[in-house]
Amino acid sequence: MSVAIHTGGCQCGAVRYRAEGEIGFPHLCHCRMCQKAAGNYFMPLGGVMHENFKLTRGEPAWFRSSETVRRGFCEKCGTPLFYDGSSDHMSITLGSLDDPQSVKPELQTNLAHKMSWFGELDHLQHDIAMDMTEEQEKTVSASSNQHPDHDTEVWPPGNRHVEGQS
C-alpha cells in the first residue's frame, strides 16, 4: 500500500513543505483567531504528525497568537501556512496544498463565530462579466510570480526577480 504524499507551500515559493500520510482532522475553523490569521471568514486546516512533515525550501516566520499556539507564514509573501499548537502534530492550511482538492474538510469547529449568512452563499448570482477572459488569463499567467502547484528545483526561474526575494 502506498503512502499519500502531500506537497505545498506559499504563494511566492520561498517556503515549501512535504507531508507523508493522510492529513488528519481536515476541518474549517471559524474561531476569531483563525479568521484574523487567514484574513478570511474561516481557516481550512488539517493535521500531520511532526515526524511525517518536513520543510523542503525555506523557513517560515512564526507568530505566537496565544500562549499555546504559534502560526507559521511566509515572511516574503504573507501566505498563512501552519498552525502549531501540539507537541506531536501540527496543522497545515489546506489552501496551501499543491492539490487542495485532494483533502476535503470533514467538519467545522468554533461555530459560534461562523458567519450567520454562510447558508446564503450558494444562492449568490455568478457574474460572468467579472470572470477573466481567456486572453486575460493568458496575460496574468505569463506574468505571474505565483509559485506553481508542484515542487521546483529553483524559484523564481531564470533571471526573473520576485519582489521581496533575494
GUZA-293279 format. One record per residue (C-alpha): residue in one letter; x, y, z. Coordinates in steps of 0.2 Angstrom, whole numbers, plus 2048, in hexadecimal, padded with zeros to 3 digits. Each point is the difference from the previous one (the first is absolute). Example, Ala and Ser with C-alpha at 12.3 -4.5 7.8 and 13.67 -1.06 7.14 Angstrom:
// residues 2
a83E7EA827/s8068117FD/
// end
This chain:
// residues 166
m800800800/s8078117FB/v80180E80C/a7F88117FB/i80C80E7FD/h7FA812801/t80B80E7FB/g7FC813801/g807811804/c7FD812800/q7FB80B7F1/c8118067FC/g8097F0802/a80C80580E/v7F97F380C/r7FC7EE7FA/y7FB7F180A/r7FD7ED7FE/a7F47F680B/e7FF7ED7FF/g7F07F6805/e7EE805801/i7FC812806/g7F67FD810/f7F180A806/p7FE80B7F1/h7F480E806/l7FB8127FE/c80480A80F/h7F480F803/c809807810/r804812800/m8137FD801/c7FF7F57F0/q7F580D7F7/k80E80D804/a80E7F57FB/a7F87FB7F0/g7FA8117FC/n7F07F77FC/y7EF7F9808/f8087F0805/m8107F67FE/p8017EE7F8/l80C7F680A/g8067EE801/g80C7F780B/v8107F77FD/m80C7F780C/h81180A803/e80A7F17FB/n7F67FF7EF/f8038127FC/k80F8097F9/l8048117F8/t8087FE7EF/r8048127FD/g80280F80B/e7FA803812/p7F0808805/a7FE80F80C/w7F67FC810/f7F480A809/r7FA7FB812/s7EE8037FF/s7FD7FA812/e80A7F780E/t7FC7EF7F8/v8008037ED/r80D8077F3/r7FB8037EE/g80D7FE7F2/f7FF80B7F0/c80C8067F2/e808810805/k8028057EE/c7EF7FE7F9/g7F57FE810/t7F87EF7FC/p7F97F8810/l8077EE800/f8017F8811/y7F77FF811/d80B7F880D/g7F77FD811/s8057EE804/s8107F7804/d7FD7F17F5/h7F78087F1/m7FD8107F7/s7F38067F4/i8038067EE/t7F480C7F7/l7F77F67F3/g80080E7F4/s8138007FF/l8007EE7FA/d8067FE7EE/d7F07F67FE/p7F380780C/q7F27F67F7/s8087F0807/v7FB804812/k7EE803804/p7FB808810/e7F67F380B/l7FA80C80E/q800812806/t805807811/n7FC80F80A/l7EF8037F8/a7FC80E80C/h80B80B7F5/k7FA7F97EF/m7F880E7F5/s7ED7FF802/w7FE8037ED/f80A7F17FA/g7F17F67FC/e7FB80D7F3/l8117FF7F6/d7F97F27F4/h7F380C7FB/l80B80E7FB/q7FF8047ED/h8107FC7F5/d8058107F7/i8077FA7F0/a8068117FB/m80C80080F/d8087F07FA/m8118027F7/t8007FD7EE/e80B7F37F9/e80C80E7F9/q800808812/e8047EF808/k80F7FE7F3/t807811804/v7FF7FD813/s8077EF7FF/a80F8067F5/s80480D80D/s7FC7F7810/n80C7FF80E/q7F67F3809/h8097F0803/p7F97F17F6/d7F67F2808/h80F7F4800/d812800807/t80D8097F6/e8137FF801/v801813801/w7F480E801/p7FE80D7F8/p8067F87EF/g80E8087F6/n804812803/r7EF804806/h7FF80A810/v7F27FF80C/e7FF80F80B/g8057FC812/q80B7F17FB/s8138017FF/
// end
